[in-house]
């Protein structure tokens, strides 16, 4: 059981970071006017999430 709890804890931590990043993206309304190819949109979202994660970690 301890291993399963550890896995769940790690998953919850990752999920929290992603949800927080998406909340910031929604607040910034970055994605509402996005008119790019899916490939570029994916790169943009990844870059924005990385910057958001960096900002949260400060």
C-alpha positions as CSV (number, residue, x, y, z in Angstrom):
1,X,0.0,0.0,0.0
2,X,2.7,2.6,0.7
3,X,3.9,2.4,-2.9
4,X,0.4,3.1,-4.2
5,X,0.0,6.1,-1.9
6,X,3.4,7.5,-3.2
7,X,2.3,7.0,-6.8
8,X,-1.0,8.8,-6.1
9,X,0.9,11.6,-4.3
10,X,3.2,12.1,-7.3
11,X,0.3,12.1,-9.8
12,X,-1.6,14.6,-7.7
13,X,1.4,16.9,-7.5
14,X,1.8,16.8,-11.3
15,X,-1.9,17.4,-11.9
16,X,-1.9,20.4,-9.6
17,X,0.9,22.0,-11.5
18,X,-0.8,21.5,-14.9
19,X,-4.2,22.7,-13.6
20,X,-2.6,25.8,-12.1
21,X,-0.8,26.5,-15.4
22,X,-4.1,26.1,-17.4
23,X,-5.8,28.4,-14.9
24,X,-3.2,31.1,-15.6
25,X,-3.6,30.6,-19.4
26,X,-7.3,31.1,-19.1
27,X,-6.9,34.2,-17.0
28,X,-4.5,35.6,-19.5
29,X,-6.9,34.8,-22.3
30,X,-4.0,33.7,-24.4
31,X,-5.8,30.8,-26.0
32,X,-9.0,32.6,-27.0
33,X,-7.5,34.4,-29.9
34,X,-5.2,31.7,-31.0
35,X,-5.4,31.2,-34.8
36,X,-2.4,28.9,-35.4
37,X,-1.7,25.5,-36.8
38,X,-2.2,22.8,-34.2
39,X,1.6,22.0,-34.3
40,X,2.5,25.6,-33.4
41,X,-0.4,25.9,-30.9
42,X,1.0,22.9,-29.0
43,X,4.4,24.4,-28.9
44,X,3.0,27.7,-27.7
45,X,1.0,26.0,-24.9
46,X,4.0,24.0,-23.8
47,X,6.2,27.1,-23.7
48,X,3.5,29.0,-21.7
49,X,3.1,26.2,-19.3
50,X,6.8,26.0,-18.7
51,X,7.0,29.8,-18.1
52,X,4.0,29.5,-15.8
53,X,5.6,26.6,-13.9
54,X,8.8,28.6,-13.5
55,X,6.8,31.6,-12.2
56,X,5.0,29.4,-9.7
57,X,8.2,27.9,-8.5
58,X,9.7,31.3,-7.7
